[in-house]
């Protein structure tokens, strides 16, 4: 189990290019609130960069029931929303590789109504 799952995830050989080599505004790594909501500081950072037409990246780690880390990375998409990538590399019961989904509205991060996976059609 890595000490810093965010850094370790970005260093994985199969990490998306934008995760391994982020560009634009670095919104940092945040802790999700108890209700799994992003803190205002993270949402505001993404929203300000998006409104200015800049890329921005925000990171957080969810823990499984067993305590395994699942790092998440959100990047503004240039249209007022975001793309989110996560890896279950250290989740004993998770699938290998990365998953991605989109949130059409930044305020819906991380799992709101406008968030859908590419598989959702």
SULPENOR-V37553 format. One record per pair of residues at least 24 apart in sequence whose ideal C-beta (glycine too) atoms are under 7 Angstrom apart, sorted by the first residue. I is the first residue (numbers start at 1). J is the second residue. Records with the same first field share a line. If there is no record, write none. Layout:
BEGIN
I: J, J
END
This chain:
BEGIN
1: 90
2: 90
5: 61, 69, 71, 90
6: 59, 61, 71
9: 71, 87, 89
12: 87, 89
14: 97, 98
16: 85, 98
18: 75
19: 73, 85
22: 57
23: 55
24: 49, 54, 55, 56, 57
25: 49, 54, 55, 56
26: 57
27: 56, 57, 58
28: 58
29: 59, 60
30: 58, 60
31: 60
32: 60, 62
36: 110, 111
38: 109, 110
43: 106, 107, 109
46: 74, 76, 82, 106
47: 106
49: 76
50: 76, 80, 106
64: 91
66: 92
68: 92
70: 94
72: 110
74: 109
77: 102
80: 105, 106
81: 105, 106, 114
82: 106, 109
84: 110
END
